[in-house]
Amino acid sequence: MKGGEAVNGNYTATVALSCMTVCILGILVYENARFDKSTKRWFYITYACIIMSSLSEWTGIALNGAPAWTMGIHCIAKCIDYIFTPITGLCFALQVTEEKERRKHVWMVVVLLFNTLLQILSVFTGWTFFINEENYYCHGPLYFVYTVVYCLAIVDVLIAFRAYSKNFKRQNNLSLFTIILFMCLGIGFQEFAGGDVRTAYLALACCSTLLFIHYNEFLQQRNDDHLLLQKNLIETDALTGMLSRYSYNKVLSDHHDKDTMPRDLTVFSIDINGLKMVNDTRGHAAGDQTICDAAACIAEVFGREGKCYRIGGDEFIALVLADRQQIAELCRALSAAVDKREGLSLSLGFAIAAEHPQLCLEELVNVADRMMYAEKDKFYQNMKMNGYRALSADLCE
């Protein structure tokens, strides 16, 4: 069979389309802002290996039975094919491996270096392949060594994809392992279905496309998770676990108009008494513990009914849907919770939206603040009274 007869139009078109596919993928990787430079580099290397391997295989088949002067080119083409095909497997593995984890593939690098040396020597010795007198490619006596290397490359890919899949939920794993199955089937058809079936590089090109989509989705999920974490960090007070000043400002913005206010909303303004004295006499660690104790009491009482915010060092706001009777019960519950914490004292004020229909939320907070500060003044006027708690029973009635 002459070279022109060995390479039919269908196979040439398949190789051309495969190479065009990975070239387009390279452009998409270049344009993708989610990929870091290291990830992009491995995608480029993978695509280059696919193109190199597919073109060298095509060249080897095209030169089967060609004139004798092409025998050297034929031999070099098969050498390149046998070197770069398993390297492509390693590149696929490194694509989906975090940079800090890539050292785990050193064993495969050693195997591939050995294979590279073996294939170069085979050009002169015919160990794994040789070109016969009629310029046809033939397997050498050590071809089984190359087969083992090829299988190890596939195993390395499977290990890498298995580790990569741990980043996903089960439904994402299904699509990932389907991609792997597709790649293995494409390679298997070529290796076991006969010499006229050339599907390996078409399968690699298709799998590269699917993997690009899958990896892009992975990065989007990771970015979404990171944004969610950042949002939680911003919206949550680091010391107490309550909602933060950022969250409080957001709810003020949401209710900047009095018409958006629920009529049964009650604002509680709460402040720690004597925190500066605790910081000055017992240290800031004790002061932080006092803040956490206060937050625990407030969350215990108001957290089940509404939302609690730490808006400053020792300042808290609770937003609760409650009527007068419920307010009195909440005040008594807070007083009881504070009494269980030695050395803790709180001042409290509240304002009911239904009693101030002309006010927006921020103005309603100001009303609650004035009541709270009046209670705070009472506390400091009575500081010398041992065991005093700045939660007046009269205030809650």
ZAZA-996071 format. One record per residue (C-alpha): residue in three letters; x, y, z. Coordinates in pm, whole numbers, padded with zeros to 5 digits, always signed. Layout:
<gubas>
alaXYZ/...
</gubas>
This chain:
<gubas>
met+00000+00000+00000/lys+00149+00333-00104/gly+00157+00637+00120/gly-00120+00816-00064/glu-00340+00508-00037/ala-00266+00456+00334/val-00400+00794+00433/asn-00752+00831+00308/gly-00945+01157+00292/asn-01157+01077+00599/tyr-00855+01029+00824/thr-00686+01343+00691/ala-01002+01543+00755/thr-01027+01395+01107/val-00669+01496+01188/ala-00720+01844+01041/leu-01041+01901+01238/ser-00883+01768+01558/cys-00590+02007+01523/met-00821+02299+01445/thr-01031+02212+01751/val-00738+02226+01991/cys-00611+02548+01827/ile-00949+02710+01893/leu-00937+02578+02248/gly-00600+02745+02288/ile-00759+03075+02188/leu-01044+03021+02436/val-00793+02947+02713/tyr-00601+03263+02624/glu-00920+03470+02643/asn-01036+03312+02971/ala-00969+03545+03263/arg-01052+03277+03523/phe-00744+03069+03440/asp-00417+03163+03606/lys-00092+03162+03407/ser+00016+02820+03533/thr-00316+02659+03435/lys-00308+02824+03093/arg+00046+02699+03037/trp-00056+02337+03096/phe-00355+02369+02866/tyr-00127+02507+02593/ile+00126+02226+02645/thr-00151+01964+02630/tyr-00289+02104+02307/ala+00060+02124+02155/cys+00122+01758+02245/ile-00208+01653+02089/ile-00122+01835+01766/met+00233+01699+01763/ser+00116+01342+01828/ser-00169+01348+01577/leu+00046+01500+01300/ser+00331+01256+01361/glu+00089+00961+01353/trp-00064+01095+01030/thr+00283+01141+00883/gly+00383+00787+00980/ile+00076+00639+00814/ala+00118+00862+00508/leu+00475+00740+00462/asn+00388+00370+00479/gly+00511+00231+00146/ala+00644+00568+00033/pro+00972+00602-00163/ala+01284+00484+00014/trp+01429+00833+00056/thr+01149+00908+00313/met+01247+00625+00546/gly+01441+00858+00775/ile+01145+01097+00800/his+00916+00801+00859/cys+01132+00676+01145/ile+01152+01020+01309/ala+00774+01064+01279/lys+00708+00737+01461/cys+00964+00827+01727/ile+00786+01160+01790/asp+00450+00981+01798/tyr+00570+00733+02061/ile+00728+01007+02272/phe+00449+01263+02273/thr+00143+01039+02294/pro+00204+00931+02658/ile+00325+01282+02742/thr-00020+01403+02640/gly-00164+01182+02916/leu+00060+01347+03176/cys-00043+01690+03050/phe-00411+01599+03089/ala-00335+01492+03446/leu-00149+01815+03525/gln-00431+02026+03380/val-00664+01924+03661/thr-00405+01910+03939/glu-00347+02200+04177/glu+00002+02345+04149/lys+00098+02237+04502/glu-00007+01878+04423/arg+00181+01839+04094/arg+00484+01684+04264/lys+00276+01369+04301/his+00323+01311+03926/val+00703+01299+03945/trp+00692+00921+03907/met+00521+00961+03570/val+00781+01216+03461/val+01052+00956+03533/val+00860+00694+03331/leu+00825+00936+03038/leu+01193+01028+03044/phe+01275+00659+03026/asn+01029+00617+02738/thr+01181+00914+02553/leu+01528+00762+02580/leu+01395+00421+02470/gln+01224+00565+02160/ile+01530+00763+02057/leu+01743+00450+02088/ser+01481+00257+01892/val+01548+00479+01591/phe+01887+00305+01571/thr+01812-00033+01732/gly+01452-00110+01637/trp+01368-00208+01996/thr+01010-00075+02004/phe+00957-00002+01633/phe+01142-00019+01303/ile+01085+00065+00939/asn+01122-00236+00712/glu+01277-00247+00366/glu+00946-00158+00202/asn+00919+00151+00424/tyr+00640+00013+00644/tyr+00624+00065+01018/cys+00657-00252+01234/his+00655-00327+01607/gly+00988-00414+01762/pro+01063-00683+02025/leu+01027-00430+02312/tyr+00701-00281+02189/phe+00535-00419+02504/val+00744-00169+02707/tyr+00582+00119+02519/thr+00242-00042+02579/val+00314-00046+02954/val+00417+00322+02942/tyr+00097+00403+02752/cys-00113+00224+03014/leu+00071+00398+03299/ala-00009+00733+03136/ile-00379+00642+03133/val-00357+00530+03498/asp-00196+00865+03587/val-00483+01046+03415/leu-00739+00840+03605/ile-00567+00911+03938/ala-00555+01284+03864/phe-00919+01295+03756/arg-01018+01102+04067/ala-00847+01361+04289/tyr-00995+01643+04081/ser-01346+01495+04117/lys-01334+01540+04495/asn-01394+01911+04436/phe-01741+01837+04303/lys-02079+01709+04402/arg-02194+01373+04269/gln-02376+01518+03968/asn-02057+01694+03855/asn-01859+01372+03899/leu-02094+01192+03658/ser-02008+01428+03373/leu-01637+01411+03457/phe-01619+01032+03451/thr-01824+01029+03132/ile-01552+01241+02972/ile-01289+00992+03090/leu-01493+00701+02955/phe-01530+00880+02620/met-01152+00930+02598/cys-01078+00566+02686/leu-01331+00440+02430/gly-01183+00660+02158/ile-00832+00528+02230/gly-00958+00172+02271/phe-01136+00171+01933/gln-00811+00263+01760/glu-00596+00015+01953/phe-00826-00287+01932/ala-01063-00239+01637/gly-00803-00259+01362/gly-00558-00039+01177/asp-00821+00140+00967/val-00995+00289+01275/arg-00817+00611+01374/thr-01021+00764+01657/ala-00764+00831+01932/tyr-00681+01193+01850/leu-01038+01281+01758/ala-01135+01152+02103/leu-00853+01352+02266/ala-00964+01669+02086/cys-01327+01617+02188/cys-01227+01537+02547/ser-01009+01848+02557/thr-01314+02053+02462/leu-01533+01884+02723/leu-01263+01915+02988/phe-01223+02284+02912/ile-01597+02330+02969/his-01589+02119+03285/tyr-01283+02296+03428/asn-01434+02634+03346/glu-01747+02531+03538/phe-01527+02416+03827/leu-01356+02755+03844/gln-01694+02929+03832/gln-01816+02717+04124/arg-01497+02786+04317/asn-01531+03159+04250/asp-01894+03148+04361/asp-01794+02966+04681/his-01519+03221+04742/leu-01761+03510+04690/leu-02010+03345+04926/leu-01736+03305+05187/gln-01633+03668+05144/lys-01996+03774+05172/asn-02035+03574+05494/leu-01714+03724+05633/ile-01836+04074+05552/glu-02186+04017+05684/thr-02076+03840+06004/asp-01901+03999+06300/ala-01575+03810+06351/leu-01571+03832+06731/thr-01930+03749+06820/gly-02072+03571+06516/met-02357+03822+06501/leu-02452+04013+06191/ser-02199+04286+06121/arg-02207+04663+06078/tyr-02209+04601+05702/ser-02529+04396+05734/tyr-02678+04662+05960/asn-02604+04939+05708/lys-02761+04726+05437/val-03086+04680+05630/leu-03091+05055+05704/ser-03060+05116+05330/asp-03338+04866+05256/his-03572+05055+05495/his-03467+05413+05428/asp-03830+05491+05347/lys-04090+05471+05625/asp-04331+05303+05382/thr-04107+04994+05370/met-04119+04946+05747/pro-04321+04656+05890/arg-04570+04806+06133/asp-04503+04542+06400/leu-04126+04592+06390/thr-03954+04677+06717/val-03599+04808+06736/phe-03391+04724+07044/ser-03078+04927+07112/ile-02845+04756+07361/asp-02513+04871+07507/ile-02266+04717+07753/asn-02217+04909+08074/gly-01868+04959+08212/leu-01678+04797+07924/lys-01403+05062+07939/met-01350+04982+08307/val-01316+04612+08224/asn-01059+04690+07953/asp-00863+04922+08182/thr-00857+04695+08487/arg-00862+04342+08345/gly-00728+04387+07990/his-00873+04377+07643/ala-00901+03998+07640/ala-01145+04026+07930/gly-01320+04306+07746/asp-01360+04085+07438/gln-01501+03810+07658/thr-01752+04058+07804/ile-01859+04153+07450/cys-01900+03784+07362/asp-02103+03723+07680/ala-02330+04014+07595/ala-02369+03891+07238/ala-02457+03543+07362/cys-02732+03680+07587/ile-02874+03901+07312/ala-02866+03621+07054/glu-03026+03380+07302/val-03320+03612+07364/phe-03368+03798+07034/gly-03208+03560+06784/arg-03507+03327+06776/glu-03746+03613+06706/gly-03545+03842+06477/lys-03199+03955+06372/cys-02915+04075+06593/tyr-02633+04307+06488/arg-02311+04422+06651/ile-02275+04775+06515/gly-01983+04897+06728/gly-01746+04800+07005/asp-02013+04748+07272/glu-02324+04847+07076/phe-02589+04606+06954/ile-02914+04635+06761/ala-03192+04374+06752/leu-03479+04393+06504/val-03781+04190+06615/leu-04145+04161+06511/ala-04316+04199+06848/asp-04604+04372+07023/arg-04598+04539+07369/gln-04663+04219+07559/gln-04390+04032+07372/ile-04150+04322+07427/ala-04198+04299+07804/glu-04133+03924+07791/leu-03816+03975+07586/cys-03686+04238+07827/arg-03741+04009+08125/ala-03575+03721+07940/leu-03271+03937+07862/ser-03250+04053+08225/ala-03257+03690+08339/ala-02989+03590+08088/val-02763+03879+08196/asp-02804+03788+08565/lys-02643+03452+08489/arg-02326+03625+08363/glu-02111+03751+08646/gly-02001+04111+08603/leu-02216+04173+08294/ser-02446+04475+08275/leu-02650+04599+07979/ser-02856+04908+07904/leu-03154+04869+07673/gly-03391+05090+07482/phe-03657+05014+07226/ala-03886+05180+06974/ile-04197+05036+06809/ala-04262+05121+06443/ala-04641+05129+06492/glu-04601+05406+06753/his-04382+05615+06517/pro-04541+05573+06172/gln-04364+05885+06041/leu-04014+05745+06101/cys-03786+05535+05883/leu-03570+05262+06036/glu-03268+05482+06107/glu-03486+05738+06282/leu-03654+05460+06481/val-03309+05344+06594/asn-03239+05695+06717/val-03552+05681+06935/ala-03438+05347+07082/asp-03088+05492+07134/arg-03221+05783+07339/met-03404+05543+07569/met-03097+05324+07597/tyr-02869+05616+07682/ala-03115+05731+07949/glu-03083+05387+08106/lys-02707+05406+08073/asp-02704+05735+08261/lys-02897+05567+08542/phe-02635+05294+08554/tyr-02346+05534+08598/gln-02538+05732+08859/asn-02578+05410+09054/met-02236+05254+08987/lys-02161+05231+09354/met-02455+04997+09404/asn-02310+04644+09405/gly-02473+04398+09166/tyr-02677+04663+08981/arg-02813+04560+08640/ala-02917+04833+08400/leu-03238+04669+08288/ser-03517+04852+08465/ala-03834+04653+08518/asp-04027+04975+08473/leu-03871+05018+08127/cys-04005+04687+08006/glu-04362+04740+08130/
</gubas>
